[in-house]
Amino acid sequence: GAGYGFAMPQLYAEVAAGDLSVKIGHFYTLLGYEVVTAPDNFFFSHAFTMYNSEAFTHTGALASYAVSDDTTVYAGWTAGWDTGFDQYGGGSSFLGGFSTGLGDNATFTYITTFGDFGVIGEGYSHSIVIDFALTDNLNYIFQSDVLDTNEDVLGDGGSTYHTVGINQY
């Protein structure tokens, strides 16, 4: 009552066989470099793109398949962005992409989601993250996000919401 409820950051089951794994339930997003849990981020503050161009969580099913030691492919269905088990806003979208090694010191990750995101409307989003290991203890991260939706998220009478971001860590 009184506006209070429960918060369930993640609640999912995962099954695996060989190089294939399937996660079903409510889980953190694959989009972007920064993550929801504070101890796993280098900086205390967050980039603009984390709040405005990326989902925090998804509810649905996500499969991951290790094609090789260096490459993993992701594909699944979600009930939109930042939804619980009630499918708030009626979302239905694809979530997928891949991550691959670029030699011994770099990793390239491309994640996309498209369809009905729920409360922010129908659209397309992708995130590109390149991780360069400069030394054993120092990495350089380049990230770029793109988001296009058909919803007037800002409430300014516009017909679309479009963001492009570049972050460096």
N, C-alpha and C positions, 0 to 999 in steps of 0.2 A: 504494500500500500504506500501511499504518499509519494509516488514517483520512484520508489526504490525497486530494484529487481536484482537479478543475478547476472554475473559476467562469467562466461565460459570461454576463455581465450582459444582453447583447442579441445576438441573431443572427437577422436576418430579412431578407427580400427585400421590396421595395416596388415596385409598378407603379402608374402613373398615366396617366389619359387625361382631358383636360379638367378638370372639377371633381371627378372621382372618383379616389380613391386606395385601394389595397388593400395591406395589410401582412400577410405570412405568415411565421410563425416565433416567436421568443422576444423579447418586447418589454416595455418599462416600462408600468405601468398608467396609465390615464386618471384613476383615482380620486384625489380630494383635490387639495390645492394644493401641498404639499411634494413634492419629487421625490427619487429615490434618490441622485443625484449631489450630493455635498456643495457644490461651488462654485455650484450653482444655487439654493441655499436662503439666505434672508436670515439666519436664526439658526443658530448652531452646533448647538444642541440641537433635538430634534424634539418635536412634540406627541404626546400619548398616543394620539390617534386614528391617527396614521401607523403605529404599531406594532400596534395592537389592532383597528382597524376598516377597514383598507385592505390590499389586496394590494400587493406591490412590483412583481411581474412577472406576465405571462401568456404562455402558449404557445398559439398558435392563429392565427386569421385575423380581421383587423379592417378594415372599410371605412370611409372617411370621404368625405362628399359635401358640397361647398360649395354650399348652396342659394342663398345670396346673398353679398354682400360681408360681411355681418354675422352670418350663421348657417351653422354646420356641423353635420351630423348624423353620428353614429357608430353602427355596428352590426357585431357579429361573434360568433364562437364561440371559446371558450377551453377549455383542458383544466384548468379550475379556477384556483386562486390559487397563486402562487409555485411553479409547476411547471416542470420542464424538459421535454425531449422525451420523457421516460419516462412522463408522465402520472401522477405520484406521487399515490396516494390515489384514483385513478380518477375525477377530476373531469370535468365537462362542463357548461359554463355559457354564458349570454348575457352579452355586454358591449356596452353602447351608451349612447346619450344624445344630447345636443346642447349647443352653445354658441352664444349669440346676444348681440349688442350691445343695450344698453339706452340709447339715445341716444349722445352723443359721448364720455361719460366713464365708462361702466359696462359690464361684461360679466357675463352670467349663464350658468353652466355646470351642467348636471345630467347625471350619469353614474350608471348603474345596472348591477348584475350580479346574476344570479339563476340558480339551478340547483344542481348539485353542485360545490362548491368544492374537492373533494378531501379533504385531511386534516382540514379543519374542518367537514366535513359539508355537507348541503344547506341552502340559505338564500337570503336576499335582502339586498342592500346597495345603498345609494345615497349619493352625495356631491353636495352643492350648494356651489358656490363663486361668490361675488359679488365682483367686483374693481372698486373705485371709484378712478378717477384723480383725486386731490385737487389735485395740481399736476403740472407736467411731470416732477418728480423724486420725487413722494410718492404712494403708493397705500395705500388701506385695503382689506383683504381680510377677508371674512366667509366662514367655511366651516362646514358642518354635515355630519356623517356619521351614518348609521344602519346597523347590522349585526344581523341575526337569523340564527342557524343552529340546527340540531337536534343538534349535537354537544356533548358535555361537554368543551369545550376546557380548562377550568380544572381538570378532574379532581376536582371536589368532589362528584360524584354528581348534579349538576344535569342537566336534560335539554336545556337550551337555552343559547345564548350570545347575549346581547343587549347592544349598546352604542349609546349616543347621545352624540355629541360636538359641541361648538361651539368653534371656534378663531377668533381674530382676530389679524391681522398688520398 
